[in-house]
Amino acid sequence: MDKKVKDQIETIFLNLDSKKEKDKENDKDKENETQIAKEKENKKDETFHKHRLEQIKENLEFQPIDDKFNFTQLSLRSNNLNDYEELLQKLENDIRNHIKIQHQYRIYSDNLKLKIEELEKINKEQKNSITDLNEVYLYINLIKKNLFKKNLLEKNLFKKNLFN
């Protein structure tokens, strides 16, 4: 192989290596930015939930009892403390089930987000590989064309020398 061809191939691979390093640095920067954004979002969620809990507490404390569940009607229906305890336990159980389901949904959505991020990362890597391979393909075709031209020139020179 010609020295020029070897040099060209070496520069191709050096350029690809430097490009991959730059891409890795960019990926790290982007990951840091997304991590900071997630932390900010989590803080916003925490403050929102705290505020929402305070609103719920206020509503529970100051909300008038609905007509269906008027306090006097409840007292007339049941003066028995056990009935209130059973009702309270049932409501607590419903709340625990709701929290459990909500937690399961959160875990499920977090898993889906992680899968999406992994698939996006794989997709990006594959696109980078495709562009790298396309660049190599273009360089190889360029080298082929140069070699073809060189061979044609050598053949023409050979023919001229042969007939002269």
C-alpha positions as CSV (number, residue, x, y, z in Angstrom):
1,M,0.0,0.0,0.0
2,D,1.1,3.5,-0.7
3,K,2.4,5.6,2.2
4,K,-0.3,8.2,1.3
5,V,-3.0,5.7,1.6
6,K,-1.7,4.5,4.9
7,D,-1.5,8.1,6.2
8,Q,-5.0,8.8,5.0
9,I,-6.4,5.7,6.8
10,E,-4.5,6.6,10.0
11,T,-5.9,10.1,9.9
12,I,-9.4,8.7,9.4
13,F,-9.1,6.5,12.5
14,L,-7.5,9.3,14.5
15,N,-10.4,11.6,13.6
16,L,-12.9,9.0,14.5
17,D,-11.3,8.5,17.9
18,S,-11.2,12.2,18.7
19,K,-14.8,12.5,17.6
20,K,-15.9,9.6,19.9
21,E,-14.1,11.3,22.8
22,K,-15.8,14.6,22.1
23,D,-19.2,12.8,22.0
24,K,-18.5,11.1,25.3
25,E,-17.7,14.5,26.9
26,N,-20.9,16.0,25.4
27,D,-22.9,13.0,26.8
28,K,-21.4,13.5,30.3
29,D,-22.3,17.2,30.2
30,K,-25.8,16.4,29.1
31,E,-26.2,13.8,31.8
32,N,-25.1,16.3,34.4
33,E,-27.6,18.8,33.1
34,T,-30.4,16.3,33.2
35,Q,-29.4,15.3,36.7
36,I,-29.6,18.9,37.9
37,A,-33.0,19.3,36.1
38,K,-34.3,16.2,37.8
39,E,-33.2,17.5,41.2
40,K,-34.9,20.8,40.6
41,E,-38.1,19.0,39.5
42,N,-38.0,16.8,42.6
43,K,-37.7,19.9,44.8
44,K,-40.7,21.4,43.0
45,D,-42.6,18.2,43.5
46,E,-41.8,18.1,47.2
47,T,-42.9,21.7,47.7
48,F,-46.1,21.1,45.7
49,H,-46.9,18.0,47.8
50,K,-46.3,19.8,51.0
51,H,-48.5,22.6,49.9
52,R,-51.2,20.1,48.8
53,L,-51.0,18.3,52.2
54,E,-51.5,21.6,54.0
55,Q,-54.5,22.4,51.8
56,I,-56.0,19.0,52.5
57,K,-55.5,19.4,56.3
58,E,-57.2,22.8,56.1
59,N,-60.1,21.4,54.1
60,L,-60.4,18.6,56.6
61,E,-60.4,20.9,59.6
62,F,-62.6,23.7,58.3
63,Q,-64.8,22.0,55.7
64,P,-68.4,21.8,56.8
65,I,-69.8,18.3,57.0
66,D,-71.8,17.3,54.0
67,D,-75.6,17.0,54.4
68,K,-75.4,13.2,53.7
69,F,-73.1,12.8,56.6
70,N,-74.4,15.4,59.0
71,F,-72.9,15.0,62.4
72,T,-76.2,14.8,64.1
73,Q,-77.4,12.1,61.8
74,L,-74.2,10.1,62.5
75,S,-74.7,10.5,66.2
76,L,-78.3,9.4,65.9
77,R,-77.4,6.3,63.9
78,S,-74.7,5.1,66.1
79,N,-73.7,6.2,69.5
80,N,-71.5,3.2,69.7
81,L,-67.8,4.0,69.7
82,N,-67.0,0.7,68.0
83,D,-68.9,1.7,64.9
84,Y,-66.7,4.8,64.6
85,E,-63.6,2.8,65.1
86,E,-64.6,0.3,62.4
87,L,-65.4,3.1,60.0
88,L,-62.1,4.8,60.8
89,Q,-60.2,1.5,60.3
90,K,-61.9,1.0,57.0
91,L,-61.0,4.5,55.8
92,E,-57.4,4.0,57.0
93,N,-57.2,0.7,55.1
94,D,-58.6,2.5,52.0
95,I,-55.9,5.2,52.4
96,R,-53.1,2.6,52.8
97,N,-54.3,0.7,49.6
98,H,-54.4,4.0,47.7
99,I,-50.9,4.8,48.8
100,K,-49.7,1.3,47.9
101,I,-51.2,1.6,44.4
102,Q,-49.8,5.0,43.9
103,H,-46.4,3.8,45.0
104,Q,-46.6,0.9,42.5
105,Y,-47.6,3.3,39.7
106,R,-44.6,5.5,40.6
107,I,-42.2,2.5,40.5
108,Y,-43.7,1.4,37.2
109,S,-43.4,4.8,35.6
110,D,-39.8,5.2,36.9
111,N,-39.0,1.8,35.3
112,L,-40.5,2.9,32.0
113,K,-38.5,6.2,32.2
114,L,-35.3,4.2,32.7
115,K,-36.1,1.9,29.8
116,I,-36.8,4.9,27.6
117,E,-33.5,6.6,28.6
118,E,-31.6,3.3,27.9
119,L,-33.3,2.9,24.5
120,E,-32.6,6.6,23.6
121,K,-28.9,6.1,24.6
122,I,-28.7,2.9,22.5
123,N,-30.3,4.7,19.6
124,K,-27.9,7.6,19.8
125,E,-24.9,5.2,19.9
126,Q,-26.2,3.4,16.9
127,K,-26.7,6.7,15.0
128,N,-23.1,7.7,15.9
129,S,-21.8,4.4,14.7
130,I,-23.7,4.8,11.4
131,T,-22.3,8.2,10.8
132,D,-18.8,7.0,11.7
133,L,-19.2,4.1,9.3
134,N,-20.5,6.4,6.6
135,E,-17.5,8.6,7.0
136,V,-15.2,5.6,6.7
137,Y,-17.1,4.5,3.6
138,L,-16.7,7.9,2.0
139,Y,-13.0,7.9,2.7
140,I,-12.5,4.4,1.4
141,N,-14.4,5.3,-1.8
142,L,-12.2,8.4,-2.2
143,I,-9.1,6.3,-1.8
144,K,-10.4,3.8,-4.3
145,K,-11.0,6.6,-6.8
146,N,-7.5,7.9,-6.3
147,L,-6.0,4.5,-6.8
148,F,-8.1,3.9,-9.9
149,K,-7.0,7.2,-11.3
150,K,-3.4,6.3,-10.5
151,N,-3.7,2.9,-12.1
152,L,-5.2,4.5,-15.2
153,L,-2.3,6.9,-15.4
154,E,0.2,4.2,-15.0
155,K,-1.4,2.1,-17.7
156,N,-1.5,5.0,-20.1
157,L,2.2,5.8,-19.3
158,F,3.0,2.1,-19.8
159,K,1.2,2.1,-23.2
160,K,3.0,5.2,-24.3
161,N,6.3,3.8,-23.3
162,L,5.5,0.6,-25.0
163,F,4.6,2.2,-28.3
164,N,7.3,4.8,-28.3
